[in-house]
Amino acid sequence: MPTLAASTIVAAAGGSFLLESRAPDEVFTPEDLNQEQRQIAETAARFAKEQILPLAAEIEAKDPAVMLKLLRQAADLGFAAVDVPEEYGGLGLDKVTSALVTDQIAIEASFATALGAHSGIGTLPLVWYGTEEQKQRYLPRLVSMEWVAAYALSEATSGSDAMNIRTRAVLSDDGQHYTLNGEKMWITNAGIADLFTVFAKIVDPKTGEEKFSVLLVEKGTAGFSVGKEEHKLGIRGSSTCALIFADCRIPAGNLLGEAGKGHHIAFNILNMGRFKLGAACLGGARHALELGIGYAKERKAFGKSIAEFGLIQRKIAGSATRIFVTESMAYRTVGMMDAALTALEESGKNSPREIQKRIEEYAVECSILKVFGSEMMHFVADELVQIMAGYGYVEDYPAARIYRDSRINRIFEGTNEINRLIITGWLMKRALSGHLPLMPAIKQLMDEITQPPSLGEEDSEEPLARETKVLANLRKIFLLAAGAASQRFMTALQDQQEIMADLADCIAAIYALESTLLRARKLSFQRSAQRSAGASPAAAMTSVFADETLATVEQAARRVLAASAEGDSLTIQLTVLRRFCRIAPTDSIALQRTIARHFTEMGRYRI
């Protein structure tokens, strides 16, 4: 059959996956990449393997000359220009291409962190919020990497609580400049950057009114200094320093956006940053899996390759499955972004505000990808160390670096704990505002469960029918748990962090399984001439993941229900939960062996 057309991709409403089902041809997958996108991805992958990896030791030793040389080589290939409009020296390409570059470059985490901080959170604030004069002055320099960018939000007392910053700026009486004082902490690229996007509260000296705002600060500004390099657990090759501002005079024309609107810049940039982090975790995880497979094939024990042992195969299969799931979510999400941007009226196609609105629509999907991708990356890195055993624990081999580097991803771009609260809070807010019909769906479920269960339900013969049923039941389990929690806590639910986090895991599981299932079905359509859907590694990974996800969601829902109900009410709800979870498991051991064999024969992650 012919490949399904990418033009059918639907810009679904953010969070609608909770209540609506999509068809395979309505979601974007890596198999839908066009020729130009594939060529750019191949160029990025080749640059990463041929130019970055051979210099990993020098990067790890924090040699700024090596990092700057590589960054400028990346700029020469256009990797810093993808998201910048052509009129400022950029390429103005689609978001899928932007994701591909981030994905493929990320096999060395320190370099990926430096490039990502520059071209993402360092450059996008200017693209989206800069004045014409600011864009003309700075963007060409950033695109060519003549200047390196950094993003300065975090402080010693305000990491996740970003609005609590202490850095202050006061406008001069003549309105010509701001006097900036304060400190920033853990700023990526600080030691090599030339332009800093600095968040500060502009204070009115007469009234004491504070406005959360953003100033552009150039290296060399009087009173501005950079602290010493931090000695970090991982990503040691990226520059991370404190920034100190002591009576810095910043021209009034360096205010980015509007005074008092800095939170819009922070949150919108973080949405894209979270998405990019999830995409970057893919590149790192694929590289780690390839190393693990290579070692397992070469290492002999008890007369055979350890890749033939079932427990090693389980590690390979588990890693590959999580990569497949994350990849499915990442490209589905960015496909929706591009579909939404493509649908803009001609007058809005170059409007930063309109672009932001379309991307902000997928804030919850970006947070899901950030959490799932970072935890996937750490799982794969941990399994790599275990496969390599003693060699994995020694710094002479790359596994130790990959393991150390993976840890920061669960802290970057808002901790995973904060992002779990964002996921549930964002969706609940949408439900209360009427943008997501969650409450009617909960009521409908409650009406349904009071009816006797159907006894004549027949199993479908359709490929992946069991997994489709699991997905349907995951939605019901979420509605059951969310309904109980909402009824018990009402508006105080936001203060129940453990419940919010468990609901977030249910929400993420639904998005993950649906994205994976749709991709597997789409692959079965596209490759039906080569293999049956049931024999494909994509179908096998979907089946294994469905069982794992159902078990995870069941445990999360049990905790939510136990905290939200008691007595007979709790008993009834647990009975309903067991009904939704009563789906016969697949033979995951046999499937994982099949998955492991496929990737071991390939020698790397390749569908």
C-alpha positions in Angstrom: 0.0 0.0 0.0 1.2 3.6 -0.6 2.5 5.6 2.3 -0.2 7.6 4.1 0.0 11.3 3.2 1.5 13.6 5.8 -1.0 16.2 4.6 -3.7 14.4 6.5 -2.1 15.2 9.9 -4.6 16.8 12.3 -3.7 19.7 14.5 -5.8 18.2 17.3 -6.6 20.3 20.4 -4.0 20.0 23.2 -5.0 17.4 25.6 -7.8 16.0 23.4 -6.1 12.6 23.4 -7.7 12.0 26.8 -11.2 11.8 25.3 -10.8 11.5 21.5 -9.4 8.7 19.3 -7.3 9.4 16.3 -6.8 7.4 13.1 -3.2 6.4 12.1 -3.2 8.8 9.1 -4.0 11.7 11.4 -0.7 11.6 13.3 2.8 12.3 12.1 5.5 9.6 12.6 9.2 9.4 11.7 8.2 7.3 8.7 6.5 10.4 7.2 9.6 12.4 6.9 10.2 13.9 3.5 13.4 13.7 1.5 14.8 17.0 2.6 14.1 16.2 6.3 15.8 12.9 5.9 18.9 14.5 4.3 19.1 17.1 7.1 18.8 14.3 9.7 21.5 12.3 8.0 23.8 15.3 7.9 23.3 16.0 11.6 23.9 12.3 12.5 27.1 12.2 10.4 28.3 15.4 12.0 27.6 14.0 15.5 29.5 10.7 14.8 32.4 12.0 12.8 33.0 15.4 14.4 31.6 15.5 17.9 32.1 11.9 19.3 35.9 11.8 18.5 36.3 14.9 20.6 34.3 13.6 23.6 37.3 13.5 25.9 38.3 17.0 25.0 34.7 18.2 25.5 34.6 16.4 28.8 37.8 18.2 29.9 35.9 21.5 29.4 38.2 22.9 26.7 36.2 26.0 25.6 38.2 26.2 22.4 37.0 22.7 21.3 33.4 23.5 22.2 33.4 26.8 20.4 35.0 25.2 17.3 32.3 22.5 17.2 29.5 25.0 17.8 30.7 27.1 14.8 31.0 24.0 12.6 27.5 23.2 13.6 26.5 26.8 12.6 28.2 26.4 9.3 25.9 23.4 8.6 22.9 25.5 9.5 22.0 23.8 12.7 21.8 27.1 14.6 19.6 28.7 11.9 16.7 26.2 11.7 14.2 28.2 13.9 15.3 31.7 12.8 13.5 33.5 10.0 15.3 33.9 6.7 15.3 37.7 6.9 17.7 37.5 9.9 20.1 35.0 8.3 18.2 31.9 9.4 16.6 29.0 7.5 13.0 29.3 8.8 12.4 25.6 8.6 9.5 23.6 10.0 9.5 22.3 13.6 9.9 18.7 12.5 13.3 19.6 11.0 14.2 21.5 14.2 13.4 18.3 16.2 15.4 16.1 13.9 18.5 18.3 14.4 18.1 18.2 18.2 17.5 14.5 18.1 20.4 13.5 15.9 23.0 15.8 17.5 22.3 14.6 21.0 24.6 11.5 21.1 27.1 13.6 23.1 25.2 15.3 25.9 27.5 18.2 26.8 27.7 19.4 23.2 23.9 18.9 22.8 23.3 20.9 25.9 25.5 23.8 24.7 23.9 23.9 21.2 20.4 23.4 22.6 20.8 26.3 25.1 22.1 28.5 22.3 19.7 27.7 19.5 16.6 27.0 21.7 16.1 28.9 24.9 19.0 31.3 24.1 17.8 32.4 20.6 14.0 31.8 20.5 13.2 34.6 23.0 14.6 37.1 20.5 12.8 35.4 17.5 9.5 35.6 19.3 9.7 38.7 21.4 12.5 40.9 20.0 11.9 44.3 18.4 13.0 44.6 14.8 16.1 46.5 15.9 17.0 43.8 18.4 16.5 41.1 15.8 18.6 42.8 13.2 21.4 43.5 15.8 21.6 40.1 17.4 20.1 37.3 15.3 22.6 37.2 12.4 25.4 36.9 15.0 23.6 34.1 16.8 22.8 32.2 13.6 26.5 32.3 12.5 27.6 31.5 16.1 29.8 34.6 16.0 28.0 35.1 19.4 26.9 32.4 21.7 23.6 32.8 23.6 22.6 31.9 27.2 19.3 32.0 29.1 19.4 33.2 32.7 16.3 32.5 34.8 17.3 30.3 37.7 18.6 31.6 41.0 19.8 30.0 44.2 16.4 30.4 45.8 14.2 30.2 42.8 14.6 27.1 40.6 11.2 25.7 40.0 9.6 28.8 41.7 10.7 31.0 38.8 8.5 34.0 39.8 10.3 34.3 43.1 13.5 35.7 41.6 15.5 38.4 43.5 17.3 40.0 40.6 16.2 43.6 40.4 16.3 46.4 37.8 15.5 50.1 38.2 14.8 52.4 35.3 16.8 55.7 35.4 14.9 59.0 35.9 15.7 59.9 32.3 14.4 56.5 31.0 17.6 55.7 29.2 18.9 52.7 31.1 18.2 50.1 33.8 20.4 49.5 36.8 20.6 45.7 37.2 21.6 43.9 40.4 21.4 40.3 41.4 22.8 36.8 40.8 21.8 33.9 38.6 22.8 30.2 39.1 23.5 27.2 36.9 23.5 29.1 33.7 24.3 26.9 30.7 26.9 28.4 28.3 27.7 31.2 30.8 31.5 30.8 30.4 31.4 31.1 26.6 28.3 33.2 25.9 28.2 36.7 24.5 24.5 37.5 24.9 22.4 36.7 28.0 18.6 36.7 28.2 18.2 37.8 31.9 15.0 37.6 33.9 14.6 40.4 36.5 11.9 42.3 38.3 11.8 45.9 37.3 11.1 47.9 40.4 9.4 51.3 40.5 11.4 53.1 43.2 8.4 55.3 44.1 5.7 52.7 44.5 7.7 49.6 45.0 5.7 47.9 42.2 7.6 44.9 40.7 7.3 43.8 37.1 8.7 40.4 36.1 10.6 41.2 32.9 13.5 40.3 30.6 16.6 42.2 29.7 19.3 41.5 27.1 22.7 41.7 28.6 25.9 41.7 26.6 29.2 40.2 27.7 31.6 42.9 28.8 28.9 45.1 30.3 30.4 47.1 33.2 29.4 45.5 36.6 28.6 42.1 35.0 30.8 39.2 35.8 30.7 35.4 35.4 31.5 33.0 38.3 33.7 30.0 38.2 32.8 26.8 36.3 30.7 24.5 38.4 32.0 20.9 38.9 29.0 18.9 37.9 28.0 15.2 38.2 27.3 15.1 34.4 27.4 17.1 31.2 30.8 18.2 32.4 31.8 19.5 29.0 29.1 22.2 28.9 29.8 25.5 30.6 27.8 26.1 33.8 28.5 29.2 35.9 26.8 31.8 38.1 26.2 35.3 36.8 26.7 38.4 39.0 25.2 41.8 38.3 26.5 44.7 40.3 25.0 48.1 39.3 25.0 47.1 35.6 23.8 49.8 33.3 21.6 48.1 30.6 20.2 50.3 27.8 16.5 50.7 28.0 16.3 49.5 24.4 17.5 46.1 25.7 14.1 45.3 27.3 12.8 42.2 25.6 9.1 42.3 25.1 7.0 44.3 27.6 7.8 45.1 31.2 5.7 42.9 33.4 5.3 40.2 30.7 8.4 38.2 31.4 6.4 35.2 32.6 4.9 34.8 29.1 8.5 34.6 27.7 9.6 32.2 30.4 6.7 29.8 30.1 6.4 29.8 26.3 10.1 29.3 25.8 10.0 26.5 28.4 7.3 24.7 26.5 9.6 24.5 23.5 12.5 23.7 25.7 10.7 20.8 27.2 9.8 19.4 23.8 13.4 19.8 22.6 14.7 18.0 25.7 12.5 15.0 25.1 13.7 14.9 21.5 17.3 15.2 22.6 16.9 12.2 24.9 16.0 10.1 21.9 19.4 10.7 20.3 21.3 9.9 23.5 19.2 6.8 24.1 19.7 5.4 20.6 23.4 5.8 20.9 23.4 4.1 24.3 21.4 1.2 23.0 23.8 0.8 20.1 26.7 0.6 22.5 24.9 -1.9 24.6 24.0 -4.2 21.7 27.6 -4.0 20.3 29.1 -5.0 23.7 26.5 -7.8 24.2 27.3 -9.3 20.8 31.0 -9.3 21.4 31.1 -10.3 25.1 31.3 -14.1 25.6 30.3 -16.0 28.7 29.6 -19.7 29.3 30.6 -20.3 25.7 28.3 -17.9 23.9 27.5 -14.2 23.3 25.7 -12.6 26.2 23.3 -11.2 23.7 21.8 -14.7 23.6 20.9 -14.7 27.3 17.3 -14.0 28.1 17.9 -11.3 30.8 20.2 -9.4 28.5 17.6 -9.6 25.7 15.1 -8.2 28.2 17.3 -5.2 28.7 17.8 -4.6 25.0 14.0 -5.0 24.3 13.1 -2.8 27.3 15.4 0.0 26.1 14.3 -0.3 22.4 10.6 -0.3 23.4 10.9 2.9 25.5 12.8 4.6 22.7 10.1 3.6 20.2 7.4 5.0 22.5 9.2 8.3 23.1 9.9 8.6 19.4 6.3 8.1 18.6 5.2 10.7 21.0 7.9 13.2 20.0 7.1 13.2 16.3 3.4 13.1 16.8 3.7 16.2 19.0 5.8 18.1 16.6 3.7 17.0 13.7 0.7 18.6 15.4 2.7 21.8 15.9 3.6 22.0 12.2 0.0 21.2 11.2 -1.2 24.0 13.4 1.4 26.4 12.0 0.6 25.4 8.4 -3.1 26.2 9.1 -2.3 29.8 10.0 -3.8 32.5 7.8 -1.2 34.1 5.5 -1.2 37.2 7.6 -0.2 35.2 10.7 2.4 32.9 9.2 5.3 35.3 10.3 3.6 36.5 13.4 5.6 35.4 16.5 2.5 35.8 18.7 0.5 33.5 16.5 3.3 31.0 16.3 3.6 31.0 20.1 -0.2 30.5 20.5 -0.1 27.4 18.3 2.9 25.9 20.1 1.4 26.8 23.6 -1.6 24.7 22.6 0.6 21.6 23.1 2.0 22.6 26.5 0.8 19.4 28.2 2.2 17.2 25.4 5.5 18.9 25.8 5.6 18.3 29.5 4.6 14.7 29.0 7.4 14.2 26.5 9.9 15.9 28.9 9.0 13.6 31.8 8.7 10.4 29.7 11.8 11.1 27.6 14.1 12.0 30.5 13.0 8.9 32.4 13.4 6.8 29.3 16.9 8.1 28.8 17.9 7.3 32.3 16.5 3.7 32.1 18.5 3.1 28.9 21.7 4.5 30.4 21.3 2.4 33.5 20.7 -0.8 31.4 23.8 0.1 29.3 25.9 0.2 32.5 24.4 -3.1 33.6 25.0 -4.9 30.3 28.7 -3.7 30.3 29.0 -4.6 34.0 32.5 -3.7 35.3 33.4 -2.0 32.1 30.3 0.1 32.3 31.4 1.4 35.7 34.8 2.5 34.6 35.3 6.0 33.3 37.5 4.8 30.4 34.4 3.6 28.7 31.5 5.8 27.5 28.8 4.1 29.6 29.8 5.9 32.7 29.6 9.3 31.0 26.3 8.6 29.4 24.9 7.5 32.8 26.1 10.6 34.5 24.9 12.9 31.7 21.4 11.4 31.8 20.7 12.5 35.3 20.3 16.2 34.7 17.4 15.6 32.2 15.0 15.0 35.1 15.9 18.4 36.5 16.3 20.6 33.4 13.4 22.6 32.0 11.4 22.3 35.2 11.9 19.2 37.4 9.8 16.1 36.5 7.9 16.7 39.7 6.9 20.2 38.6 6.1 19.0 35.2 3.8 16.3 36.6 1.9 19.0 38.5 1.7 21.0 35.3 0.3 18.1 33.3 -2.6 17.5 35.6 -3.1 21.2 36.5 -3.1 22.3 32.9 -5.7 19.8 31.9 -7.9 20.4 34.9 -7.8 24.2 34.2 -8.9 23.5 30.6 -11.7 21.3 31.9 -13.0 24.0 34.2 -12.8 26.6 31.5 -14.8 24.4 29.1 -12.0 23.9 26.6 -11.9 20.2 27.4 -15.1 18.3 28.1 -13.6 16.3 30.9 -16.4 16.7 33.5 -19.1 15.4 31.1 -16.9 12.5 30.2 -16.5 11.6 33.9 -20.3 11.8 34.4 -20.8 9.6 31.4 -18.4 7.0 32.8 -20.1 7.1 36.2 -23.4 6.4 34.4 -21.8 3.5 32.5 -20.3 1.8 35.5 -23.7 1.7 37.2 -24.9 -0.6 34.4 -24.2 -4.3 34.5 -21.1 -5.4 32.6 -21.6 -6.7 29.1 -21.4 -10.5 29.0 -21.4 -11.0 25.3 -18.4 -9.0 24.3 -16.3 -10.8 21.6 -12.6 -10.4 21.0 -11.8 -8.6 17.7 -9.6 -10.2 15.1 -8.1 -6.9 14.1 -4.4 -6.4 14.5 -3.5 -4.9 17.9 -7.2 -5.2 19.0 -6.1 -6.1 22.5 -3.9 -3.1 22.8 -6.7 -0.9 21.5 -8.9 -2.2 24.3 -6.1 -1.5 26.8 -6.0 2.1 25.6 -9.8 2.5 25.9 -9.7 1.1 29.4 -6.8 3.4 30.4 -9.0 6.4 29.5 -11.8 4.9 31.7 -9.4 4.3 34.6 -8.2 7.9 34.4 -11.7 9.3 34.3 -12.6 7.0 37.3 -9.6 8.3 39.3 -10.0 11.9 38.3 -13.7 11.9 39.1 -13.1 10.5 42.5 -10.3 13.0 43.2 -12.2 15.9 41.9 -15.3 15.0 44.0 -13.2 14.6 47.2 -10.9 17.6 46.9 -12.6 19.9 44.4 -10.5 23.1 44.0 -8.1 22.0 46.7 -6.9 19.1 44.4 -4.0 21.3 43.3 -2.6 21.0 46.8 -2.6 17.2 46.7 0.7 16.8 44.9 0.9 13.0 45.2 -2.6 12.6 43.6 -1.7 15.2 40.9 1.4 13.3 40.1 -0.4 9.9 39.9 -3.0 11.4 37.6 -0.3 12.9 35.5 1.2 9.4 35.1 -2.2 8.1 33.9 -2.5 11.0 31.5 1.0 10.4 30.1 0.4 6.7 29.8 -2.7 7.4 27.6 -0.7 9.7 25.3 2.2 7.3 25.1 0.2 4.2 24.4 -2.1 5.9 21.8 0.9 7.4 20.0 2.7 4.1 19.9 -0.4 2.2 18.9 -1.2 4.6 16.0 2.4 4.4 14.8 2.4 0.6 14.9 -0.9 0.5 13.0 0.4 3.0 10.5 3.6 0.9 10.0 1.5 -2.2 9.4 -0.4 -0.4 6.6 2.8 0.9 5.0 4.7 -2.4 5.3 2.0 -5.0 4.9 3.7 -6.3 1.8 6.9 -7.0 3.7 5.6 -8.5 6.9 2.4 -9.1 8.8 1.5 -6.6 11.6 1.7 -9.4 14.2 5.3 -10.2 13.4 6.6 -6.7 13.3 8.9 -5.3 16.0 6.6 -2.3 16.2 3.6 -4.4 17.0 5.6 -6.5 19.5 6.8 -3.4 21.3 3.3 -2.0 21.4 2.0 -5.2 23.0 4.7 -5.2 25.6 4.2 -1.6 26.4 0.5 -1.9 26.7 0.8 -4.5 29.5 3.5 -2.5 31.3 1.4 0.6 31.1 -1.8 -1.0 32.3 0.0 -2.3 35.4 1.5 1.2 36.1 -1.8 3.0 35.7 -3.6 0.4 37.8 -1.2 1.1 40.7 -1.5 4.9 40.3 -5.3 4.7 40.2 -5.4 2.5 43.3 -3.4 5.2 45.2 -5.7 8.0 44.0 -8.9 6.1 44.8 -7.6 5.1 48.3 -6.8 8.8 49.0 -10.2 10.0 47.6 -12.8 7.5 49.0 -13.4 5.1 51.8 -15.8 2.5 53.0 -18.4 1.1 50.5 -17.6 3.8 48.0 -14.0 2.8 47.8 -14.9 -0.9 47.6 -17.2 -0.2 44.6 -14.5 2.0 42.9 -11.8 -0.7 43.3 -14.2 -3.3 41.9 -14.7 -1.2 38.8 -11.0 -0.6 38.6 -10.4 -4.4 38.6 -12.9 -4.8 35.9 -11.1 -2.3 33.6 -7.8 -4.0 34.3 -9.1 -7.5 33.6 -7.4 -8.0 30.2 -5.4 -11.1 29.5 -1.7 -10.4 29.3 0.4 -11.1 26.3 3.4 -13.4 26.4 5.9 -10.6 27.0 8.8 -12.9 27.4 8.4 -14.3 23.9 7.8 -10.8 22.5 10.8 -9.3 24.2 13.0 -12.1 22.7 11.6 -11.2 19.3 12.2 -7.5 19.8 15.8 -8.1 21.1 16.6 -10.4 18.1 15.5 -7.7 15.7 17.7 -5.0 17.2 20.6 -7.3 17.8 20.6 -8.3 14.2 20.4 -4.7 13.2 23.2 -3.8 15.6 21.4 -0.6 16.5 18.0 1.0 16.9 16.2 0.8 13.5 12.6 0.0 12.8 
